[in-house]
Amino acid sequence: MYHQFADLRALTLALLIRTCERLFGSIAAAVAKTDNAEALVKTLVSSHLDWVLEHPDEARFMYQALTLELSPAAAETVQARKAELLQPIALRFVPHIAAGALPAWPPILFDVVLVGPSHEACRRYLAGAPLDPGWMRSELPRLAWQAVSQPGDRAR
């Protein structure tokens, strides 16, 4: 193993990036099939939940690895790769933002508002919290859509 990686940190970084590629790839493939803003938002959240619930070991590793104190260079590498992986997903939002169906937010705000609650629910579920995956799958996508579809101030 160490012939391929300099040390445990390098191995962890490689596994973290691979896991992010799998997660984001799954989400990107799912949202590519959507044709309206509501389906996009709900599919984004649903596909995140589905991937985590179908790959609990990888997801648990990802959540734990993201809490590690990475070196500045490693953290930059992860952030840069995640930004690349987010691009096809973020591009799906552009026409819906232009049409006024979604707020004109930068991708990080969509991530916080739409996927933030499912990330937290997944982290807690994988840590043993008594959360029902059925409830997570039915309610979190609906709540995400509700969060961005409410009329009101959509300014940053």
C-alpha positions as CSV (number, residue, x, y, z in Angstrom):
1,M,0.0,0.0,0.0
2,Y,2.8,2.4,0.9
3,H,4.4,1.9,-2.5
4,Q,1.4,3.8,-3.9
5,F,1.1,6.4,-1.2
6,A,3.7,8.3,0.8
7,D,1.9,7.9,4.1
8,L,-1.5,7.4,5.8
9,R,-2.5,11.0,5.1
10,A,-1.9,10.6,1.4
11,L,-3.9,7.4,1.4
12,T,-6.7,9.1,3.3
13,L,-6.7,12.0,0.8
14,A,-6.9,9.7,-2.2
15,L,-9.7,7.7,-0.6
16,L,-11.6,10.9,0.3
17,I,-11.3,12.3,-3.3
18,R,-12.4,8.9,-4.7
19,T,-15.4,8.9,-2.5
20,C,-16.3,12.4,-3.4
21,E,-16.0,11.5,-7.1
22,R,-18.4,8.6,-6.6
23,L,-20.9,10.7,-4.6
24,F,-20.9,13.7,-6.9
25,G,-20.9,11.5,-10.0
26,S,-24.0,9.8,-8.7
27,I,-25.7,13.1,-8.0
28,A,-24.7,14.6,-11.3
29,A,-26.1,11.6,-13.2
30,A,-29.4,11.9,-11.3
31,V,-29.9,15.6,-11.7
32,A,-29.0,15.5,-15.4
33,K,-32.3,13.7,-16.0
34,T,-34.5,16.5,-14.4
35,D,-36.5,19.0,-16.4
36,N,-37.9,21.5,-13.9
37,A,-36.7,23.3,-10.8
38,E,-38.7,21.2,-8.3
39,A,-37.5,17.9,-9.8
40,L,-33.9,19.3,-9.7
41,V,-34.0,20.3,-6.1
42,K,-35.7,17.1,-4.9
43,T,-33.5,14.9,-7.0
44,L,-30.4,16.6,-5.7
45,V,-31.3,15.8,-2.1
46,S,-32.8,12.4,-2.9
47,S,-29.7,11.3,-4.8
48,H,-27.4,12.4,-2.0
49,L,-29.5,10.5,0.5
50,D,-29.7,7.4,-1.7
51,W,-26.0,7.3,-2.3
52,V,-25.2,7.7,1.4
53,L,-27.8,5.1,2.5
54,E,-26.6,2.6,-0.2
55,H,-22.9,3.1,0.6
56,P,-22.8,3.5,4.4
57,D,-19.1,2.5,4.8
58,E,-17.9,4.9,2.2
59,A,-20.1,7.7,3.5
60,R,-19.1,7.1,7.1
61,F,-15.4,7.3,6.0
62,M,-16.1,10.5,4.0
63,Y,-17.8,12.3,6.9
64,Q,-15.1,11.2,9.3
65,A,-12.3,12.1,6.9
66,L,-13.8,15.6,6.4
67,T,-13.5,16.2,10.1
68,L,-9.8,15.5,10.1
69,E,-7.4,18.3,10.3
70,L,-6.0,18.2,6.8
71,S,-2.9,20.0,5.8
72,P,-3.5,23.3,4.0
73,A,-2.4,21.7,0.7
74,A,-4.6,18.6,1.2
75,A,-7.6,20.8,2.1
76,E,-7.0,22.9,-1.0
77,T,-6.8,19.7,-3.1
78,V,-10.1,18.4,-1.7
79,Q,-11.8,21.8,-2.2
80,A,-10.5,22.2,-5.7
81,R,-11.7,18.7,-6.7
82,K,-15.1,19.1,-5.1
83,A,-15.5,22.4,-7.0
84,E,-14.8,20.6,-10.2
85,L,-17.2,17.8,-9.4
86,L,-19.9,20.4,-8.4
87,Q,-19.7,22.1,-11.8
88,P,-22.1,19.9,-13.8
89,I,-24.6,20.0,-10.9
90,A,-24.4,23.7,-10.5
91,L,-24.9,24.2,-14.3
92,R,-28.2,22.4,-14.0
93,F,-29.4,25.3,-11.7
94,V,-28.6,28.1,-14.2
95,P,-31.6,28.0,-16.5
96,H,-34.0,27.7,-13.5
97,I,-32.3,30.7,-11.8
98,A,-32.6,32.6,-15.1
99,A,-36.3,31.8,-15.3
100,G,-36.9,32.9,-11.7
101,A,-37.9,29.5,-10.5
102,L,-34.9,29.4,-8.1
103,P,-33.1,32.2,-6.2
104,A,-30.0,33.7,-7.7
105,W,-27.7,32.2,-5.1
106,P,-24.1,31.1,-5.5
107,P,-23.6,27.3,-5.4
108,I,-22.4,27.3,-1.8
109,L,-25.7,28.7,-0.6
110,F,-27.7,26.1,-2.4
111,D,-25.4,23.5,-0.8
112,V,-26.0,24.8,2.7
113,V,-29.8,25.2,2.3
114,L,-30.6,22.2,0.2
115,V,-28.0,19.5,1.1
116,G,-27.0,20.8,4.5
117,P,-29.9,19.2,6.4
118,S,-29.5,15.9,4.6
119,H,-25.7,15.9,5.3
120,E,-26.5,16.4,9.0
121,A,-29.2,13.7,9.0
122,C,-26.9,11.3,7.2
123,R,-24.0,12.0,9.6
124,R,-26.3,11.4,12.6
125,Y,-27.9,8.3,11.1
126,L,-24.5,6.7,10.3
127,A,-23.4,7.5,13.9
128,G,-26.4,5.5,15.2
129,A,-29.0,8.2,15.8
130,P,-32.6,6.9,15.6
131,L,-33.5,8.5,12.3
132,D,-35.8,6.7,9.9
133,P,-34.3,6.5,6.4
134,G,-37.9,6.4,5.0
135,W,-38.6,9.7,6.7
136,M,-35.3,11.1,5.5
137,R,-36.1,10.1,1.9
138,S,-39.6,11.4,1.9
139,E,-39.3,14.6,4.0
140,L,-35.8,16.1,3.3
141,P,-36.3,16.5,-0.5
142,R,-39.7,18.1,0.1
143,L,-38.3,20.4,2.8
144,A,-35.5,21.4,0.5
145,W,-37.9,22.4,-2.3
146,Q,-40.0,24.2,0.2
147,A,-37.0,26.2,1.3
148,V,-36.3,27.6,-2.2
149,S,-39.8,27.8,-3.6
150,Q,-41.3,30.1,-1.0
151,P,-42.0,33.6,-2.2
152,G,-40.1,36.4,-0.6
153,D,-36.7,38.0,-0.6
154,R,-34.3,35.9,-2.7
155,A,-31.4,38.3,-2.4
156,R,-28.2,37.0,-0.9
